[in-house]
């Protein structure tokens, strides 16, 4: 029984190897001009990365920031106000 299971496992590995060699790999297409589909941006408050198209965009002090959520954006904006001495 063990020999049969080992044989099945080896046959499966051989099948996967041959399938990988004989079929072309998938290529991830870019944007319309062949560029990057979407850029990852880092949230300045919680330091997580999010796709730019899904990020919450805020312009604070003439500088654009991207956030993972409205909550992080609000917290970051209130910290910036506190640093500037605003209430």
N, C-alpha and C positions, 0 to 999 in steps of 0.2 A: 504494500500500500504506500509506503514512504517513497519507494522508487518511482511509483506512478505519479505522485505529487511533485517530486523533483523534476521528472520528465515534463510534466505540464508547465511548471514554472520556467524551465529552460526553453520550452517551445514558445511560451508567451514572450520571453525576453528576445528570442530570435525574431519573432513576428514584429515586435515593436522596433527593433533595430532595422530590419528590412523595410518596414513601412516608412521609417524616418529617412532612410537613404533614397527611397524610390519616389517619394512624394515631395514636391517643392514646399518649402516652408511658407508660412503665412507672413506677409509683409504688412506692417502697419503703415497705412497711407498717411500722408501729411495733409496739410490744408490745401486750399485751391492752388497755391503756388508751389506746393511740395514742401512747405515749411512745417513748423511745429504745430500740432493740433491745438494745444493749450499749454500755457506756461504756468508753473506752480509758483505761487507767491507766499511769503511767510507773514503770518499775522504778527504784528509788532507787540501785541499784548500777551498772547498765550504761546507764541512761537510755533504754532502748528502751520503746516503747509496746506493750502487749498488751491484748486484750479482758479485761475484769474476770472474765468467766466462765471463762476459760482460765488466768488468772494463779494463781501459787502464793501463797497467803495466809499471812502470818505476823504474829503479835502480839508485838511486842518493846517492853518497857517501857510496857505498856498502850497502845501505839499500833499501829494496823494498817497493814501494808505489803503491797504486791502486787509480785510478782517474775515475770520471764519464765521462770525455771527454778529448780529446787532448788539448783543450783550457785550462782547469784547470791544466793539467799536465805541459804545457808550462809556465803558470803563476807561478805555484809553483816552478818549476825549476829555473826560472829567479829570484824569491825572494830568493831562497837558494844561488844562485850565488852572489847576492847583499849582503847577510849576511856574506858570506865568504870573500867579498872584491874583487871579480873577476869582470871583465867588460863584 
